[in-house]
Amino acid sequence: MNVRQTMKARRTLTAVALATGLVLTVAGCGGDGGEKPEAVSSSSPAEGNEAEDKPKGEEPKVPEEQVLAEVRGGADNTTLTINTAVRDEGGFLTVSGKVKNGKGGSWNPTPWRGQEKELSGNSASMAGASLVDRSGKKKYLILRDTGGRCLCTQFSGAFKAEEEQTWFAQFPAPPAETTEVDFQIADMPVATIEISDGE
């Protein structure tokens, strides 16, 4: 199965999760005038073995020439690069890029999986990522499949010194009038990115 077919399969699964899932709204951080953004996520309880059909280990290719944002920091001197942020007609936003270990030794991105109990089985992954729409005062949490796994990269283990890997993460799409969001994960600095519309 090629990358395009994989993404179509994920889009279909995401659309089902969005249609039948529960929209979770919680208070978020940021926003102007002291108002807090709301958090929006989509989830659905496990239903049989539907999630077992989800393709694994295949991720979208990242265009090397485009860089929407790059931040460096965190306790382990990690570099996070964001190459794409594409709004798809299925009602979600796919963000992708690269992450590089700058620690000088082995680095395990386990804290990046976030604190949600639903995502605790995602070990080292991008599951803890979120988007903040400052203009709309909303915070968007990562999507997950019917088995509770994030629609995002699952890292295979610790990064070696200077190792770099590609990643992706999918979120509910902000309204069409929102063209810019803040990407946040773990203790990394906030990365402001511009959204583009897919085909």
C-alpha positions as CSV (number, residue, x, y, z in Angstrom):
1,M,0.0,0.0,0.0
2,N,1.5,3.4,-1.0
3,V,1.4,6.6,1.0
4,R,-1.6,8.1,-0.8
5,Q,-3.6,4.9,-0.2
6,T,-2.6,4.8,3.4
7,M,-3.7,8.4,4.0
8,K,-7.0,7.7,2.3
9,A,-7.5,4.8,4.6
10,R,-6.7,7.0,7.6
11,R,-9.0,9.7,6.3
12,T,-11.9,7.2,6.1
13,L,-11.3,6.0,9.6
14,T,-11.0,9.5,10.8
15,A,-14.3,10.5,9.2
16,V,-16.0,7.6,10.9
17,A,-14.5,8.6,14.2
18,L,-15.5,12.2,13.7
19,A,-19.1,11.2,12.7
20,T,-19.6,8.8,15.6
21,G,-17.2,10.1,18.1
22,L,-17.5,12.3,21.1
23,V,-16.2,15.8,20.9
24,L,-14.3,16.7,24.0
25,T,-14.3,20.3,25.0
26,V,-12.0,21.4,27.9
27,A,-10.4,24.7,28.9
28,G,-7.1,25.4,27.2
29,C,-4.3,28.0,27.5
30,G,-3.7,31.2,25.7
31,G,-5.9,33.6,23.8
32,D,-6.3,37.4,24.0
33,G,-8.2,39.3,26.6
34,G,-7.8,36.7,29.3
35,E,-10.2,34.2,27.7
36,K,-9.1,30.6,27.5
37,P,-9.3,28.5,24.3
38,E,-11.5,25.4,24.3
39,A,-9.9,22.1,23.5
40,V,-11.4,20.0,20.7
41,S,-10.7,16.3,20.1
42,S,-12.4,13.4,18.6
43,S,-12.4,9.9,20.0
44,S,-14.5,6.8,19.8
45,P,-14.5,3.7,22.0
46,A,-13.0,0.5,20.6
47,E,-15.5,-1.4,18.5
48,G,-14.5,-5.0,17.8
49,N,-11.3,-5.2,15.8
50,E,-11.8,-2.4,13.4
51,A,-8.6,-0.7,14.5
52,E,-6.6,-3.8,13.5
53,D,-7.1,-2.9,9.9
54,K,-5.4,0.4,10.3
55,P,-2.2,0.5,8.3
56,K,0.9,0.8,10.4
57,G,4.4,2.1,9.8
58,E,3.6,4.1,6.7
59,E,3.8,7.9,6.9
60,P,3.4,10.7,4.4
61,K,6.6,11.9,2.6
62,V,7.8,15.3,3.8
63,P,8.9,17.8,1.2
64,E,12.5,18.7,2.0
65,E,12.4,22.2,0.5
66,Q,9.5,23.6,2.6
67,V,9.9,24.6,6.3
68,L,6.9,26.2,8.0
69,A,8.6,26.4,11.4
70,E,11.6,25.1,13.3
71,V,12.1,25.2,17.0
72,R,14.8,23.9,19.2
73,G,14.7,23.3,22.9
74,G,13.3,21.2,25.6
75,A,15.3,19.4,28.2
76,D,17.1,17.4,25.6
77,N,18.0,20.1,23.0
78,T,15.6,18.5,20.4
79,T,15.0,20.2,17.0
80,L,11.4,20.0,15.8
81,T,10.8,21.0,12.1
82,I,7.3,21.4,10.6
83,N,7.2,21.1,6.8
84,T,3.4,20.8,6.1
85,A,0.1,21.7,7.7
86,V,-2.6,20.6,5.2
87,R,-6.4,21.0,5.7
88,D,-8.2,18.1,4.0
89,E,-11.8,18.0,2.8
90,G,-12.5,15.2,5.3
91,G,-12.5,17.7,8.1
92,F,-9.1,17.2,9.6
93,L,-5.6,18.8,9.5
94,T,-2.4,16.8,8.9
95,V,0.8,18.3,10.2
96,S,4.2,16.7,9.3
97,G,7.9,17.3,9.6
98,K,11.1,16.0,11.2
99,V,12.4,15.6,14.7
100,K,16.1,15.5,15.6
101,N,17.9,14.4,18.7
102,G,20.4,17.0,19.8
103,K,21.2,15.5,23.2
104,G,24.5,14.0,22.3
105,G,23.4,10.6,23.6
106,S,20.3,8.4,23.4
107,W,17.0,10.2,23.7
108,N,13.6,8.6,24.3
109,P,10.6,10.8,23.3
110,T,8.2,9.0,25.7
111,P,7.0,12.3,27.3
112,W,5.8,13.4,23.9
113,R,2.9,10.9,24.1
114,G,1.0,13.2,26.5
115,Q,-0.9,12.6,29.7
116,E,-4.3,11.4,28.4
117,K,-5.1,8.0,29.8
118,E,-6.8,7.1,26.5
119,L,-3.4,7.4,24.8
120,S,-1.3,5.7,27.4
121,G,-0.7,2.7,25.1
122,N,1.0,4.9,22.5
123,S,4.4,4.7,24.2
124,A,6.8,7.0,22.3
125,S,4.7,8.9,19.8
126,M,3.4,12.4,18.8
127,A,0.2,11.7,20.8
128,G,0.8,14.7,23.1
129,A,0.7,17.3,20.4
130,S,-1.9,20.0,20.2
131,L,-2.9,23.0,18.1
132,V,-4.1,26.3,19.4
133,D,-6.2,28.6,17.3
134,R,-5.7,31.9,19.0
135,S,-8.2,33.8,16.9
136,G,-10.9,31.2,17.5
137,K,-9.8,30.6,21.1
138,K,-9.8,26.8,20.7
139,K,-7.3,24.1,21.4
140,Y,-7.3,21.0,19.2
141,L,-6.1,17.6,20.5
142,I,-4.8,14.8,18.4
143,L,-7.2,12.4,16.7
144,R,-7.3,8.8,17.6
145,D,-8.7,5.6,16.0
146,T,-11.4,3.3,17.5
147,G,-8.7,1.4,19.3
148,G,-7.6,4.5,21.2
149,R,-4.3,4.9,19.2
150,C,-3.3,8.3,18.0
151,L,-3.5,9.1,14.3
152,C,0.2,10.1,14.4
153,T,3.7,8.7,14.3
154,Q,4.6,5.9,16.7
155,F,8.3,6.0,17.2
156,S,10.0,2.6,17.4
157,G,12.2,3.5,20.3
158,A,15.0,5.8,21.5
159,F,16.8,8.1,19.1
160,K,20.5,7.7,18.7
161,A,22.8,10.8,19.0
162,E,22.0,13.2,16.1
163,E,19.3,10.8,14.7
164,E,16.5,12.4,12.7
165,Q,13.1,10.9,11.9
166,T,10.0,12.1,10.0
167,W,6.7,12.4,11.8
168,F,3.0,13.3,11.2
169,A,0.0,14.1,13.4
170,Q,-3.7,14.5,12.5
171,F,-6.1,16.9,14.2
172,P,-9.7,18.1,13.7
173,A,-9.4,21.0,11.2
174,P,-10.0,24.5,12.4
175,P,-12.6,26.6,10.5
176,A,-11.7,27.6,7.0
177,E,-11.2,31.2,8.1
178,T,-8.4,30.1,10.4
179,T,-5.1,30.2,8.4
180,E,-2.6,30.1,11.3
181,V,-2.2,27.9,14.4
182,D,0.3,27.3,17.2
183,F,1.7,23.7,17.4
184,Q,2.7,22.6,20.9
185,I,4.2,19.4,22.2
186,A,5.8,18.5,25.6
187,D,8.4,21.1,26.7
188,M,9.2,22.3,23.2
189,P,8.8,26.0,22.3
190,V,5.5,26.9,20.5
191,A,5.8,26.8,16.7
192,T,3.4,29.1,14.7
193,I,2.5,27.5,11.4
194,E,0.4,28.5,8.4
195,I,-2.3,26.2,7.1
196,S,-2.7,25.3,3.5
197,D,-5.7,23.6,1.8
198,G,-5.3,20.1,0.3
199,E,-6.4,18.9,-3.1
